[in-house]
Amino acid sequence: MNFLSVDDSSTMRKIISLALKGAGHTVVEAENGKQALETLKTAKVDCILLDINMPEMNGIEFLKARKSDPSIASLPVFVLTTQDEESLKAEAMSLGAKGFIVKPFQKEALLSAISSGI
């Protein structure tokens, strides 16, 4: 599968990439929601891993933009964030997120959540 990892932390993008590539997937990266929307215009992506707190366009803003664009609205999105407030989780899920994974996470938990949610 082809993943888009969207996180303003280069370290977190690297951790996600290593976990996914180690499981045989390919990964493209974006630093924020705005860059992710640009990337999605040219990259073939099967699933998006999305942080919430990012500059320029945060994860919730990205989910809203994704929902209004028919070309990407059906792409599965998993939120990966340090925040675990129920209200944030409910908002992300109402905007179409398939799953909500709290950082830090174990590689196995990430891969399991993705495989069961897609």
C-alpha positions as CSV (number, residue, x, y, z in Angstrom):
1,M,0.0,0.0,0.0
2,N,1.0,3.6,-0.5
3,F,0.7,5.9,2.6
4,L,0.9,9.6,3.1
5,S,2.4,10.5,6.5
6,V,1.4,14.1,7.5
7,D,3.2,15.4,10.5
8,D,5.2,18.6,11.2
9,S,7.8,16.5,13.1
10,S,10.5,15.1,10.8
11,T,11.4,12.6,13.5
12,M,7.8,11.3,13.7
13,R,7.6,11.1,9.9
14,K,10.8,9.0,10.0
15,I,9.4,6.7,12.7
16,I,6.2,6.1,10.7
17,S,8.1,5.6,7.5
18,L,10.4,3.0,9.0
19,A,7.5,1.1,10.5
20,L,5.5,1.1,7.2
21,K,8.4,0.5,4.9
22,G,9.5,-2.4,7.2
23,A,6.1,-3.9,6.6
24,G,6.5,-3.6,2.8
25,H,4.6,-0.4,2.2
26,T,5.7,2.8,0.5
27,V,5.4,6.2,2.1
28,V,5.4,9.8,0.9
29,E,5.5,12.6,3.5
30,A,4.1,16.1,4.1
31,E,4.8,18.6,6.8
32,N,1.3,19.9,7.2
33,G,-2.2,19.7,5.9
34,K,-1.7,22.3,3.1
35,Q,1.4,20.4,1.8
36,A,-0.6,17.1,2.1
37,L,-3.3,18.5,-0.2
38,E,-0.7,19.5,-2.7
39,T,1.0,16.1,-2.5
40,L,-2.4,14.3,-3.1
41,K,-2.7,16.1,-6.5
42,T,0.2,14.0,-7.9
43,A,0.9,11.0,-5.5
44,K,-1.1,7.8,-5.6
45,V,-2.0,7.2,-2.0
46,D,-4.2,4.4,-0.4
47,C,-4.2,5.7,3.2
48,I,-3.3,8.9,5.1
49,L,-1.7,9.0,8.6
50,L,-2.5,12.5,10.0
51,D,-1.2,14.5,12.9
52,I,-3.6,17.1,14.5
53,N,-1.3,19.9,15.7
54,M,0.6,21.3,12.7
55,P,1.3,24.8,11.4
56,E,-0.4,26.3,8.3
57,M,-3.2,23.7,8.2
58,N,-3.9,21.4,11.1
59,G,-5.3,17.9,11.0
60,I,-8.9,19.0,11.6
61,E,-8.7,21.6,8.9
62,F,-7.2,19.0,6.5
63,L,-10.1,16.6,7.3
64,K,-12.6,19.3,6.5
65,A,-10.8,20.1,3.2
66,R,-10.6,16.4,2.3
67,K,-14.3,15.8,3.0
68,S,-15.2,18.6,0.5
69,D,-12.9,17.3,-2.3
70,P,-14.5,14.3,-4.1
71,S,-11.1,13.2,-5.5
72,I,-9.8,12.4,-2.0
73,A,-12.9,12.3,0.2
74,S,-12.9,8.5,0.3
75,L,-9.2,8.0,1.2
76,P,-9.0,6.4,4.6
77,V,-7.4,8.6,7.3
78,F,-5.9,7.5,10.6
79,V,-5.2,10.3,13.1
80,L,-1.9,10.0,15.0
81,T,-1.6,12.5,17.8
82,T,-0.4,13.2,21.3
83,Q,-3.9,14.5,22.2
84,D,-6.4,11.9,23.5
85,E,-9.4,14.1,24.4
86,E,-12.7,12.4,23.6
87,S,-14.0,15.6,22.0
88,L,-11.1,15.8,19.5
89,K,-11.5,12.1,18.7
90,A,-15.2,12.5,18.2
91,E,-14.6,15.5,15.9
92,A,-12.0,13.7,13.8
93,M,-14.2,10.6,13.5
94,S,-17.2,12.8,12.5
95,L,-15.1,14.2,9.7
96,G,-14.3,10.8,8.4
97,A,-11.2,9.5,10.2
98,K,-11.2,5.7,10.3
99,G,-9.1,5.5,13.5
100,F,-7.4,7.5,16.2
101,I,-4.0,6.4,17.5
102,V,-2.3,8.2,20.4
103,K,1.4,8.9,20.3
104,P,3.7,7.4,21.4
105,F,2.6,4.1,19.8
106,Q,4.1,0.7,19.2
107,K,4.9,-0.3,15.6
108,E,2.7,-3.4,15.9
109,A,-0.2,-1.3,17.3
110,L,0.0,1.1,14.3
111,L,0.1,-1.7,11.7
112,S,-2.7,-3.6,13.4
113,A,-4.9,-0.5,13.6
114,I,-4.3,0.3,10.0
115,S,-4.9,-3.2,8.7
116,S,-8.1,-3.6,10.7
117,G,-9.5,-0.2,9.7
118,I,-8.9,-0.3,5.9
